[in-house]
Amino acid sequence: MTARFEFVAFGIALAAVIAVPLGPALIGDRVLSPSDLAYVQRTFDREKEPSGFAFEPSNRLLTDPMLQFEPWITFNREIIRSGRLPLWNDRAGCGVPHLANGQSAVFDPIAAIAYVGTMPDALAWIAAARLWIAGLGMYVLAHMWGLGFWGRWFAGLVYPLCGFMTLWLLYPLASVAAWLPWLIVSTEWLIRRRGTRPIAAVAASASLVILGGHIQTGAHCFMLSLLYFLVRSVPGREGNATARSTWKMSIAWGSAMLLGITTASVAILPLGFYLARSPAWEDRTLEKGSPWTLAQPRLLEAATTAFPNLYGNQRRGQPNLARALGLNNQNEAAGGFAGLGTLIWLAPVGSVLGRGRVRTFLLAAVGLGICASFRLPPIDNLLRALPVLDVTDHRRMTLWIAFGLVGLGAIGLDRLAAWKRSKIWCIWIGLWVIAAGMISLGATALPLLEPTIRDRAMTHYAEAAEQSADLGPDDARILSERQVRNLMEGYRSTLWMSAALLGSLAVLALTNIAQGGRAVILGIVLFDLIASMWGANPTIARNDFLPESPVIAHLRREAAPPNRVLSVGMELPPNMLMRYGLADLRCYDAIELASISDWLAPMYESTEGRVEARSSRRTITWEGVARARDRLLACHVVAVVGATPPPEGLFDRVVAIGQVWVGHWNLKKPNAEIIAMQGGRITVDCSDSIDQTPHIHEQVNPGIQIPVVYVPGWRAWCAEGELQVLPGTGPFLEVSVPDGVDRIELKYDPPEVRWAIGGSLLGLTGIVLLAGPWSVKNRTNLLGPARRLALESIPMVTGDRLSDSSPQVEGYNADGPLHV
């Protein structure tokens, strides 16, 4: 098989594997989305079908894609297709920076599929592109490491299906992680060849990592690439010459990373300004605590690296034991899952039979990832002591675990023919059999515990109903019965599957099929990955993506923008209304502005003895609405939605729609009325603010206050020229308007965005100049096809020495051939 043919064949095979879980949304009439979560709310009452707490969605855990990423992609698409950048989101809070929030991923090239395609079909193609890019990158990297056919295919097929890529597939985290293998590939290329093109490749990969839309995961990718560079470039035995070469290489790699960061300035600089105006940094610092204290290790969660469904999950028909045990959810805990066979068989074989610096790097990635993800000292303390990293969520460093296990598993499958079953190995395999027996025993005995489990579930949900205005006794009964049923049925199936998988792996390991059955082993790992993660990213009916309801229709008539809507309790969570073009007073983007958060503080319920983040995700009740009534009116809130009736006299009128109540206030006609507002552009009619009495000289009115949050960057003008924009009362902006002006225009045009765009253009120019045909004499195409680079740059390894037929590559690292 030629190199080009294998590369094409792998790309096709990878696409076919990806189509297994995503096919119904790629080529069918389904939509890749968890948006049937809307039916959990009483606002979206389904006729003749269960709704509210009686409805069981596809995956209760995926609220962020429904509330953040899907409406943001739609918003990005709308504004970009109108010829502008989505700098400001006027449908959340009283307006909020949008491009700057760090997860809107405006410049993510993968998300651009939505800009040129159709929604919601583009969501599945975005997810497929993330997986395909990740798989191709891991395939190329395995080839650069010198792995054979099975090692390359294992790495390329398993990495895009690992726990991290699958569980975070609908999040920007997956876009970032998709470029991680390419960042390592370009780093390896720079170590081997040096020159301007490898520098350009590192810079381009680094910028794509950041533009993916999740700065924390980007930092983790940068840290892992730094670890790889350090392990691969440490001077060997050659002495001073190699040390000098390493020093030059370090300067080249550091410069390339700096160039990549500069190219991604458009995603970094605005985020920095936004964070400076937000309480998020301070809240995170308080949450992480002192680096000198020992945190409670999350050892129970580490077991999900082997059995991702050990504590259940929140998919339809599955229990959620993690919450009952006080553990993190599956997304946070099981990202390191790379297949049970990889963890207990192939990765250990790769650790024993592999050698050299690649193996050292992969072992370090797994070890450090475990310490960081599950809060083991001293790595956890070190991360909490370092600036910037002290406010980063390191639970997502399960990416390191998955990456390292996939790499070691690829080496193990590649070297499996040399694997010998020693006495220690036979004992280890025997433990698999014992574990399979214990799991089977647990599945058999589980029904005996049903009465006890039922009593505990009923007690738990009854107590929850007493503390929640939205959860009634009937709802508590429905939820408790569902959890018991799911535990007795779905969880037993999970246990039986785990036992069967362990048993089959033991049989394979104890027979000769392990020597020649690498295709079977790869198939079992792929089956385990797909089956264990099945339903993690649901495909729903097209009608369930954006369901309509009488409540939404009513709000469109009675509370259309620029007016705003608020919800109490668990009804219509933050950002839900943005999906329908309505403006929600709350903002859900993980950062938020301190000014509006502090202004609305009386609206939120405080939890005694607990420090809560100052975000709009805090609890809101009718009592809080009453406390903050005047401030809500100043924010132009005209409707408040709840699943329980509001107190009498709080609103001018109350409308009952199905199981939901909508309270309305009649706003007084303002002196300045917003007549148009979209994406940071506002038109204000201020004719009623004009003083009709005669004036001898031109006067300036005391200032027109507009219910939009003030941040530096707002500009205003009228027919006579530009006007001054100042902070007004509370968090709002104020414009000084000359007498006689009846209309003004405002535009959000922050200078930091222009600076950032200039930096990105400068960095992109540098990459193009470094990568152009005029930059080097010896041309090598890295990305098309990537196999060509591997074949040209990898010495043929025979044992511990270079083969006599190995190509001598100019600029190859002096520490010799790369062994794995």
N, C-alpha and C positions, 0 to 999 in steps of 0.2 A: 504494500500500500504506500503510495507516494505521500510526501508530507502535505502537499496541497489537498489531495483527495481526503486524507484523514481529517484535516482541519474542517473541510466542508462537511464531511460525514458526521463529525462530532457536533457541529453547529446544528445540523438537521436533527440528530438524535436528542440533543439538549432541548430543542424546540418541542419535540414530541413528548418528552418527559414533562416539560412545563405545562403542556396542553392537558395533561391528565387532570390536575385539580382546577385549571383555569378554563378548560375547553368550553363548558357551557356558556361562559361569558364572552369568550373570544369569537366563537363561531355560532353560538346559539342565541336564544332570545332572553337570556338571563343577564343580570347586572352584578358585577363584582362589588359588593357593598354590604355593610352591616346595617343599612338604613331601615330595615324592618324593626329596629329598636324603637322607632317612633311609636309603634303600636302599644308599647308599654305605658304610654301616657294616655290619659282619658280623653285628651283633645282629639285623638285619632281613633274614635270609637268605630269598630268594625261591625257592621250589621251582620247578625246571625253567626258571628264568630267571636271567640274570646278576645277581650281587649283589656287594657289596663294591666293590673297585676296577674290577671288570668292568662294573658298572652305570653307565650314562650318564644323569644326571638332566636335568631340563628346563633348569635354570639353576643352575650351581654357585656363582654369585656371591651368591645371595640367602639366605645362611645366617641373617642377622639376622631377617628376617621369621619364619623357622621357629623360631629359638631364643629370640627376644625378643617380637616384637610379637603374634604369634598366641597364644602361651600367656598373655601379659599381658592381651590383650583377653578371653580366656576367663576368666582369674582376676578381672578387673574385673567382668565380667558375673556371675560366681558370687557374689561378695561383695556387690555392689550390689543384686542381686536378693534377697539375704537381709536387706536393710535396713541395711547398714553401708557405711562407706567402706573401700576396700582400702588401709589405711595400712601394713600390714606383710605381707611375703611370707615365709612360713615354709618355702617349698619351694625356696629358693635360699640357699646359704651356711648359716650357723647362724642364719638369719633376717636380713632386710635391710629397710630402709625401702622401700616400694613406691611410694606416691603421690609421694614426694619425688625419685624417680630422674630426673625431667626428661623421660623418654620414655614413661612408662607412659600418658600422655595420658588420665588418668581423667576429666577434665572436657571433653575434646574433644567438641563437639556432633555432629560427624560420626561419631565412634566410637560414639556413643550408639545408632546403628542396631543394633549388636550387643546392646545391653542389652535392647532391646525385640523384637529379631528372634531368629532361630535361627542357630546356628553349625553348620557353617562357611559357610552361604549368605550370611551378613551381610558376609563379607569382600569379595565382589564388589560389593555395594551400597555399602559404604564407599568403595571405590575409585572407583566410578562417581559418587558424590556429590562426591568431591574434584574430579574432572575437570569435572563439570557446574558446580559453584560457581566454579571458576577460569575456565571459558569465559564464563559469564554476566558475571562481573566485568570481564573484558577487553573484552567487547562493549560494556558500559555506558561503560567508560573511553574506548574509541575514539569512541563517540558524543559524549561530553563534549569530546573533542578536536576535534570538528567534522568527522570523517571521514564520507565517503559510504558508500553501501550496501556496496561491495566491501571498503573498508577496515575497516568494522565487522565484517563477517562473517569476513574474514581473521583479524583479531585474536582474535575469540572462538573460532574453530575451531582455530587453530594453537597458541595458548598452552597449552591443556590437553594437546596432543599433543607438545609440545616435549620435548627430551631430559631436562630436569630433572624435569618432571612425570611422565614415563613411567618413567624409570629409578629414581626414588625413590617410585613410586606406592604400594608396599606398606609404606612407611616413614612415620613421623609428619611427615617433611620435606614430604611432599606436602600434608598437611593445612594446614601453615603457609603454604606457597606458594600454596595455593588462595585464601587471604584477602588476598594481596598486592595484586591489582588493586582490591579493595574498599577497602583502606587508602589507595591513591592516589586512588580515586574520592572518598572522603570528604574527603581533604585538598584536592582541587580544589574540592569543594563549599564547604568552609570558606573557601578563598581568595576565592571568588566572592560568597558570601552572608553569611558570618559568622553570628552569632546562635547560639542555644543548640542548635538541632537539628543543625547541622553539627558542633558540638563533640561532641555525643552520638554522632554517626555515627563520627567519628574515634576516640573512646574505645572504642566497641563493636568497631570493626574491629581496633584495637590489641590489645584483650583476646583476641579470637578468634585472632589470630596467635600469641599466647603460649600460649593453651590448646591449640593444635594439637599440642603435645607435643615440640617441638625448639627449645630456647632459642637455639642457635647460628643456626639458620636464621631464627628470629624476630629476632635482632639484625641479621642481614643485611637483612631486610625493613624494619626500622626505619631502618637506615642509608639504604636506597634511598628510602624515603618522606621522610626528612630532606633528601636531595639534591633530590628533586622540589620540596619546599616552598621550599628556598633558591633554586632556579633560577626558580621561578614567582613568587616574592614579592619578589625583589630590586627595589628602587625604580627606576622608569623616569625619564623626563625631566621628570616633572611637578613635581619639587622636593620641598619640605619636607612638603607635605600628604601626598604618597604615602609619604614616609619615616615620617611619624607613623602612617599607616594600616598600614604594614608592621610597625611596632613593636607595634601593638595585635594585629595578626594573629599575630605570632610568640608573643605571650603566650597568645593563645587556642589556638593549635595545641599549644604546649608543655603547657598545662594539660590539654588533651584527651588527649595522650599519657600524661601522668602519671595522669589518671583511668583510662585504659585499663590501665595497669600496676597500679594499685591494684585494679582489678576482677579482674585475673589473679593477685592475691597468693597465691591458693591453690596456684598452680603455681610461684611464684617463691620465696616465703619458705621452705617446707620444703626446696626444692632447695639454697638457700644453707646451711642447717644441715647438710644431708647432705654437701655439698662440704667444709665445715669439718672433717668427721670422716673425710675420704677423702684418699688420696694423689694423686688424679687431677689436682688443680690443680698440685701440685709436679711431677708427672711431665710434664704438658703444657708447663710452663715450661722444663724441661730439654730437652724434645724440640724446641721452637721455636728455642732458641738465642738468642744476642744479636741485638738489632735492628740493630747496627752492622756485622754481617757480611753479605756478599752471598750469598744462597742460589743454588743451582743452578737456573736457569730451566727450566721444564718446557715447552720450545718444541715438542718432538715431540708432546706431548699436545694442544697447541692445534689440531693438524690434525684431531682428532676433532670439532671444531666444524663442519667441512665433511663429513667422512666418519666417522660414529660407529663404524663397524665396521672402520676401517682397520687396527687391530691385533687384529682378532678380538674375541671375547668368550667368555663361559663358558657359552653356551647349548648345548643338545644339537646335536651335529654341527658345532660351530664351534671353531676353534682359539683359543688364548689367547696371542697373541704379545706382549701388553703385559708379561706377567711375564718372558718371556725377554729382553725389551729393558730391563727394570728400570723400567718405567713404571707409573703408577697404573692401577687397573682402570677399566673403561668407565664405571661409575657416577660415579666421581670426575672423570673427564676429559671426558666427552661431554655433560655437563648443558647446555651452551650450544647444542646442536644445535637449530636451528629450521627445518630443511629446506635442502638445498643451493641451491634456487632463491631462497630468502629471503636467504641469505648473499651469493651472488655477483651477484644481479640486483636483487631488490626492495629490499633494504636500501640498496644504493648509490643506487638511483633515489630512494628516500625521503630519503637524506642530501643529494642534490643538489637535488631539487625541493621538499623540505620547507623550512620556515622557522620562525623564532620560537623560543620558549623550550622547547616540547615537543621539537622536534628537538634542541636543545642538551642537554636532559636525557637523551634516548635515546642520543645519541652518547657522552655522559659515562658513562652506565650501561654501555655496551658496552666503552668504553676502560678504565674503572676495574675492571670485572669481569674483563677479560683480564689486567690487571696483577696483580690479587689472586689469581686462580685459578691462574695459571701462574707465579707468584712472580717478577714483574718489578719491579726497583727503579724509583723509590723507594717506590712504593705498598706493596709487600710489607714493606719496612723500617718504613714508617710504621705499618702495622697491627700489626707485632710490637712496636712501641714504646708503643702505647696500652694503658692498663690494661684488663683484661677481654678486649679483642680480642687481646691477645698470646697467649692460650691457646685461641683459637677457630680451628677448622679452616676456613681461607678457600678451600680447594679448591671448596667448595660455593657460592662466589660466581659460579659459572657460571650461577646463577639470574639474576644481573644481565645476563649476556651474552644469555641466551635472551629475557628480558623486553625488553631494548633492541632486539634483532634483530626480534622480533615486532612491536614498535611501529613501527620504521622500515620493515619489510616492509609493514605495513598502509598506511602513508603512500605507499610506493612503488606498491602496487597501486592505491590510490585515485587517484594522480596519473599513472598509466601512460599515459593518453591524451595527456598533454603531453610525454611522453618522446621525445626526438629522438636518433637514432643519429649521434653525432659520430664523428670520426676516432678519438678516444681510446676511445670505446665499441666501435668495430669492432675495435680492437686487443685490448681486454679480452675480447671475445667470441671472438676468434681464439685467445686463450690457453685458453679452455674446450675448443676443438676439439683443440688440441695436447695438453692434459691428458688428454682422452678417449682420444687415440691412444696415449699413453704407458701409461695404465692397461690398455688392451686388449693392448698389447705385453707388459706384465708378466703378465697372465693367460695369454697364449699361451706364454710362456717358463717359467712356473712348473714344469711337469712335468719340465723339463730339470734342475732343481735337486733333484729328489726323492731321489736317492741320497745327496747331501751332507746334506740335511735329515734323512733317516732315520738316518744315522750319528750326527749330533749329538744327535738325540732319544734314541737308544739309550744313548749315553754319559751324557747328563744323568740319565736315570731310573735307570741302573745305579748311578751315584754316590749318588743319593737313596736307593736301596734299601740301600746299605751304611751309611748314616747313620740309618736309621729301622728300629725294631724291628717296625713294623706293615707295612712295604712289602717284600714278598718279590720274588725275581727274576721270578716269573711275573706279579706285579702290575706290575713295571716294564716288562716286555715288552708287556703289554696297554695300558698308558698310552702308551707310545711309539708303538705301532702306531696307536692311535686318533688321536693328535695328527697324525701324518703323513697318515693318511687324511682327517681333517677339513680339513687344510690344502690337500690336493690337490683336494678336492671342494668343501667349503663356502666356502673362502676365494676360490677361483676364481669361484664364483657371485657373491660379494660384489663382486669387481673388475669383472666383466662388467656387473653392475647399475649400478655407479658410472659406468662409461664410457658406458653407454646413457643414463643420466640427464643427464650432461653434454652428450652429443650432442643429445638432444631439446631441452634448454634453449637450446642454440646455434641450432638450427633455428628455434625459436619466436622468439628474439630477432632473427633476421635476416630474418624474414618479417613481413608486415603483420598476422598474427594477434595479435601483441603489442598492437596498438592496440585491438582489439575482443574479444580472447580471454581476458579476465581470469578467466572461469569455468574455462577450460582450465588456466591457470597456477595458480589456486588448487587445482584438482584434482590437478595434478602435485605440488604441495607437500604436500598431504594424503597422497597415495599414498606419497611419499618418506618422510614421517614414520612412517606406519603400517608400511610394508614394512621400513624400517631398524630399527625397534624391535620387530618382530614376534617374539614369544616371550620378550621381556624380562620379562613378567609371565605365567608359564605358567598354564594351566588344566589341572588334573590329574584323574584319576579319583577319585571319592569315596572309594574304598577305600584310596587312597594318601595321604590326608590324615593319618590317624592309624593307620598300620599296626601290627598286633599281631605279637608274636613270642614264642617260648618263653622267651627271656631276660627280656622284660618281665613275662610271667606269673610267672616264677620270682621276680623281685624283688618283685613285689606280694605274694607269699606270704611271702617270707623277710626282706624289708627294707622293709616298709611304714612310713610315718611314724608316730611321730616319729623312727624310725631313719633314718639317712642313707646315701647311696650315693656312691661315687666311681668315676671311670673313669680309665684311663691311656691314654697315646698319643692316637690319633685316634678312639677308640671313644667313643660317647655323649658328644658335646661338651657344654660347660656349658649348662644350662637344658633340655637335651633331655628329661631325666627329668620336668621339671615338666609337660610335655605329658601325662604319664600319671599325674599325681597323686602322683609320688614326690618325695622330697626329695634334691636334689643338694647335695653339700658346696660345690661351686663356685657363684659368682654371676657372671652375665654381664649387667651393666647399665651398663658404661662408667664407673661411679663407684666403687662398692664401699667397704667400711669398712676403714680402715687397721688397726684392731685385729685383725680376723680375718686380714687379708692378711699382717701381720707374724707372727702366731702360726703360720701355716702355711708360712712361708718355707722351712723345711727340706724341704718336700715338692717344691718346684719345682727344675727343673734350671737352672743358671746358664749363660749364654753368655759365654765368655771375651772380654773386651774390648768388651762391648756392654752398655749400660745399658738394661734392660727396664722397662717399666711394671709397677708392683706390682699386677697383676691376676691373676685366676684363670684367664686364658687362656694362662698360661705352660705350658711342657712339663712333663708328669708322667710318670715312669717307675716301674717296680717298685722300683728302687733308692730313689727318693724316697719311696715308700710305706713302705719299710723304715725309712728315716731318721726319718720322722714318725709311726711307728706309735703311740706313746703319745699323741700329740696327736690323732691321728685317732680313737682309742678315746675320748678325752675329748669329742670332737665327736659321739659316738654313731654313728660309721661302722661298719656291720656287714657291708657288702659292697663289694668293689672289682672292677670289670669291666675286662677287657683282651682284646685280640685275640691275645695270646701268653700261654703258661703262666707263672704266677708262680714265683718261686724256692721251692724246697722249704723247709718249716718256717716260712714267713712267716705263714701262716694256719692256723686250727684245722681248716679243711676247704676243699677246692677242688672245684667242680662244673664239669664241661665240658658246655657246651650248644652243639651245632653247632660253629661255628668260634670260639666265645668261651669264655673261662674266667672264672669268678666265684669269688673268694676270700672266705671268710666268717670273721669273728671272733665268738666267743661272749662277749657283754658280761656282766660281773658284774651281778647284780641291784643297781640303785642304791638308795640310801637314799630318794630322792625320784623317783618315776616319773611321767613325763608320760603322762596317759591321754587327753588331747584337746588338739589344737593346730590352729587354723585362723585365718588372717588376723589375727594379732596378739592372739588370745585363747587362753590356755593354762590347762588344769586339771591340777594336780599332786597326786598321792597321796603324802603324806609320812608315812603311818602307820608305815612301817618306820624312820623317823628318830626316833620318839618314845622317849625314855629311860624304861624301865618302872620304874626304881627310884623309891621314894617321895621326895618333896621337901617341905620345910617351906614354902617360898615358891615362887611361880610363877617359873620360870626361862625363859631364852631359849636355844634350841639354838645352836651355833656358827654356824649359817647353812647353808642348803640351796643348793647350787650347781646351776643349771639350765643345760643345754647350749644356751643361746640367747645371742646376742651382746648385750652390755649397751650401750645408748645411753640418754641421758636421755629420759624420757618413759614408762618402764615403771612401772606401778602394780600393787600386789599387795594382796590382802585375804583375810581368812578370816571365819568366822562372828563372831569377836570384834571385828573391825574392820580398818582398813587396816594394812598391814605395810610395813616399810622395805625398799626395793630398792637394793642397792649393787653396785659393781663387784666381781666375784669373781676367781678365779684366771684368768689369761690374759685372753681377751676376754669371758668369760661373766659373766652376772649372778648375783647371790646374794641370797637373801631370808632375813631373820631371822624365824624362826617360833617363837612361844611354845610352851612345853611343853604337850602335850595336843591340839594341833591336828593333824588327820589329812588335811585337804584345804585347798588354797589356790587362789585364782584370780589370774591375771595378765592385764593388758590393756595394750596399747600405746596410749597416749593422750598424744602429745607436745603441749606447750602451743603450739608454733609453728604447728601446724595449726589450732588454735582461733583463734589470732591472725589467721592468714591467711584463714580463713573469714570472720571479722569484717570484715577489710579488703575482701574481695571483695564481701560484702553491702553494705558502705558504698559502694563504687564502683558497684555495680549500681544502688543506690538513686539515686545521683547521675545516672547515665545516664538512668534512667527519668524523673526529674524534669526533666532537660534536654530530653528528647525528647517529653514529654507534650503533649497538645493545649493545655494552658494556657501553654506556654512561649513560643509565637510567634503572631502574628496571621496571618501569611502561611504557610499550611500547604503543604508539599511532601512528597510521599511518595517517599523515596529508593529503597526496595527493592521496592515493589510497585505497578505495575511500575516498574522502574528507568528505563525509557525516558521516563517522564513528566518526571523530573527533567531529563534531557538536553534535551528539547524546550522546557521552560520556562526553562532557564537558559543555553542556548547562543545567543548572537547569531548571526544568519544572516550568513555571511561572503561578501562579494562582492569578489574581488580583495584589496586591502589595507584596505578600509574596511567599516564596518558598512553593511548595506543599510538603506534608509529604512524598510523594514518590520520591522526587527529589534525584538524586544520589549525594552523598557527594564527591566532587572531591578534591583530595589531592592538596594542593597548590593553591586553588581557592582564588581569590582576596578578601580581607577582607571587601571591601565596598559593598558586597552583590551581589545579582543576577543582571544580565544585563537587563535592561528594555529599550524598544524602544517606 
